[in-house]
Amino acid sequence: MGRQRTLLIAKLLGTKMMPDRWDRSQSIISGLHLPIQTITYRGVRHDPEPVLNDIIAFFKANDGDEPATITPHQYPSAQQNP
């Protein structure tokens, strides 16, 4: 299963996370025309601990009926989809 998943991700999104997969993901998200905010952080992989404050701020900002974005405090990417 792991190898098949890896091949499928490479086929659909690209082999390199930056910029291939990021750019393709941003293209897909933009096409949805939804209020989606995406942020990358340098040096942070799948461990949310370094950006936990931003995650908490995001959910607090989006506790109402209207979507809200946050201003990330560390390493915002060049591209964001507010």
N, C-alpha and C positions, 0 to 999 in steps of 0.2 A: 504493500500500500504506500509506503513512504516514497519509494522510487517513482511510482506512477503519479503521485501527487506533485513531486518535484518537477517531473517532465511536463505535467499539465500547467503548472504555474509558469514555468519557463516559456511554454508555448503561448499562453494567453497574455502574460504580463511582462515577460522578459527574463533574462538570466541575472542581471545585476539589479540590486535593490535601488541603487541610485546611479544613474537617473532613470533607468528603464522602467522598473516596476512603479516607481513613484509617478513618473510622467503618464504612464498608461492609466494608473488608478485615478489620477487627477482628471484625465480626459473622460473617463467613465463617470466620475462623480459630477463633473460639470454638465454632462449630458442629461443628468437626472433633473436638473433645474430645481433642486431642493436646497434648503438652507443648511448645508453641511460644512463644518469647519474641520480642516485637517491641519495638523502641525507635526513637524518632525523635530527631533532633538539630537544634536550631535552626541555620539558616544552612548546613547541610550538604546538598548536593544529591546528585549521583551520584558524587562524588569521595570515596572511602573514607579518604583520607589523614588527615583530622582525627580520625577515630575508629578508626584502625588498631589502637591498643592494646586497645580493647574487642573488636574482631574477633578478635585473637590470643587474648585472655583467654577469649572464648567457645569457640573451638575447643580450647584447652587444657583448659577445664573439661569439655568434652564428648568427651574422648578415651577415656572408659570405656564401660561398658555401660549406665549410667543417665543419663538426661538431666539436665543441670544448667543453672541460670541464672547470669547474672553481674549484678553491680551496676554499671551504667554510671557512668562518672565525670563525664560532661558532659551536661547538658541532657536528663535522662530525660523522657519524655513523661508525661502524667498517667495514661495507660492502658498497661498491660503485660499480656501473657498469659503467665504463667509456666508 
